[in-house]
Amino acid sequence: MESMKSVTPGTKIYKLFEHDKFVCEGTEEVFLISIEKLTKEEFKKRLEENPKLLDG
């Protein structure tokens, strides 16, 4: 099993695009981050299927 890349809260965002899964460890919390690359067409299709996709 491949280990996840470890980053810190100050890591530049462009560094995150080099991998698709991360562990970001802060002083009191740990975040598991996954990134999925989509084409613009795939993104538009998903947004049409789920208009609340970008809602927090």
C-alpha positions in Angstrom: 0.0 0.0 0.0 1.3 3.4 -1.0 1.7 5.9 1.9 0.0 9.2 1.7 1.9 12.4 1.1 2.3 14.5 4.3 1.9 18.3 4.1 1.6 21.1 6.6 -1.0 23.9 6.8 1.4 26.3 5.1 1.9 24.1 2.0 1.4 26.0 -1.3 -1.7 24.9 -3.1 0.1 24.0 -6.3 2.0 21.4 -4.4 -1.2 19.6 -3.7 -1.8 18.9 -7.4 1.2 16.6 -7.5 -0.7 13.8 -5.6 -4.3 12.9 -5.1 -4.3 12.1 -1.3 -2.7 13.9 1.6 -2.5 14.0 5.4 -2.2 17.6 6.7 -1.2 17.7 10.3 -1.7 20.9 12.3 -0.9 21.4 16.0 -4.2 20.1 17.2 -6.0 18.6 14.2 -5.3 16.3 11.3 -7.0 16.6 7.9 -7.3 13.9 5.3 -7.5 15.6 1.9 -8.3 14.0 -1.4 -8.2 15.7 -4.8 -10.0 14.6 -7.9 -9.0 15.9 -11.3 -11.8 16.4 -13.7 -12.1 17.8 -17.2 -14.3 20.9 -17.6 -17.0 18.7 -19.2 -17.0 16.2 -16.4 -17.3 19.0 -13.9 -20.2 20.6 -15.7 -22.0 17.3 -15.9 -21.5 16.7 -12.2 -22.7 20.2 -11.4 -25.8 19.7 -13.5 -26.5 16.3 -11.8 -26.0 17.9 -8.4 -26.5 21.7 -8.3 -25.6 21.8 -4.6 -22.2 20.2 -5.3 -20.3 23.3 -4.3 -22.3 24.2 -1.2 -20.3 23.9 1.9 
